[in-house]
Amino acid sequence: MTIKLYEQDAYLQTFTATVLSCEQTKKGFAVVLDQTTFFPEGGGQPADLGTLAQAAVTDVQIQDGVITHTVEVPLAVGDTVKGDLDWNTRFARMQNHTGEHLVSGLIHALYGYDNVGFHLNDSLVTLDVSGTLTESDIHAVEIAANRAVYENRAIFATYPTAEEIGSIEYRSKLDLTEGVRLITIDGYDVCACCAPHVRQTGEVGLVKLLDAIPYKGGTRISMLCGLPAFLDYRMLHESNRAMMRLLSAPREQVASFVQRDHDTVTALRAEIKALSEELASARLEIVQTAKAVCGFTKDASFDALRTFAEQHTQDGKLCAMFSDAGDGTMSYFLYVPEGGDIRDTVKAMNAAFSGKGGGKPHYAQGKLTATKEQLAAFFEN
C-alpha cells in the first residue's frame, strides 16, 4: 500500500521514496514506491506529471491502493529516489477542481441538482448536472462562486468514521460508507473527493463559466478557474482588440458592429447571387438533341442550373444543364419530369467523363471533366 502524501499535503512538490518494484511494460517501466505525492488518474482528473530520479513520469495509476508510476527508464528496487512534481500543472488543476466543487455545491444548494459527471483536463473543465439551468441561473451561480472566492473561505479535508458519516450531509456520486475523504469549503460545500485542493477559496483566483448546453436531460457546463481562466480571458481580450481595430468599434460595441457588417455582407451576397444567376442566364446557350435539351453557361450555382433545367424542360424530355467552372470541369444538373428515370444516363455520363454525383430517379447533380462539344455529342448519341 503506497502512502498518499498528496492527501497529507497537497502543496508538497518534492519528496523521497523507496522503490518497492519496477517492471517493464509496453509504455515504459511501472514503478511502485512506498510513498508518493503524485496524484494518480481518477475521478475525472488526469494523473500528475513530473520526474522520478530525473526520469520523466508519463502516467500514474492506482489499483487496490497500489500506485504505479510509469517512467522512461528502470529504477533499482530498494533505491531511495527523489520525486519532483510538475507544480504549475498540479496547482492549475487544484484551482480548477476546487472551483468545480464550489460551482457544483452552489448549484445543489440553489437548485437541488446533483453533479452527475466531471472531467478536468489542462484546457477545460466540464461538469454535468441533473437538471436544466437557464442563462440567468448560470449567471447567478457564477457571481455567487466568485463572491465565495473573494471571501477567502477555508478548505480542508476530513476522514469521518463509518459511524460519523451517517450524520454528515455531503455530496457524492457513490454511496460510500467507509474510507470516505470529505472536502469541505467553509459555508459552501461538503463533497467526497480524493483529489488535491487549494487551502483557501481565494487561491481559486477566478471562476468563469464558459458555456452551458442541454445534455442527457440535464445541463453540461464548461468552465475554467484560476490561471487557466485568466489566460482564456487574455486570449479573448486580444481577439476583441483585433476586432476593435478592424471595425473601428468601441470596446463595448464590438458585437453590434459585427452584426451590422454581417447584415451588410448577407445582403451583398444575396445581391451577388441574383446578379450571378442573371449573368449565367444571359450566357445560357441551349442545344437541342433528339432526346435531350442541353444548356451550357459559366459560373452558375447548382440552384441556378436546377432553375434553368425546370424552365427549359420540353414534353418530358431530359434536360441537362452544365456550367463551366473555368478549370476544365463542369457542374451539371440533369432533370426529367416526375415519372422519368435518368439514373442509367447519369451513370453512363459519369463513367464517360470521370464524373461524381447523383440524386434521385428524376434529377441528379454533380461534377465532371468534359468540353461542351463532348457533352453535346454524348447526348446526341
Salt bridges, closest charged atoms under 4 A:
ASP9 OD1 - ARG199 NH2 3.93
ASP48 OD2 - ARG90 NH2 2.67
ASP84 OD1 - LYS82 NZ 3.68
ASP114 OD1 - HIS108 ND1 3.27
ASP122 OD1 - ARG93 NE 2.94
ASP128 OD1 - ARG220 NE 2.68
GLU142 OE2 - LYS208 NZ 3.28
GLU151 OE1 - ARG153 NE 3.19
ASP186 OD2 - ARG153 NH1 3.93
ASP189 OD1 - ARG171 NE 2.79
GLU238 OE2 - ARG241 NH1 3.51
ASP261 OD1 - ARG260 NE 2.91
GLU285 OE1 - LYS372 NZ 2.86
ASP299 OD2 - ARG283 NH1 3.62
ASP303 OD2 - LYS273 NZ 3.62
GLU310 OE2 - ARG306 NE 3.33
GLU338 OE2 - HIS362 NE2 3.35
ASP341 OD2 - ARG343 NH2 2.72
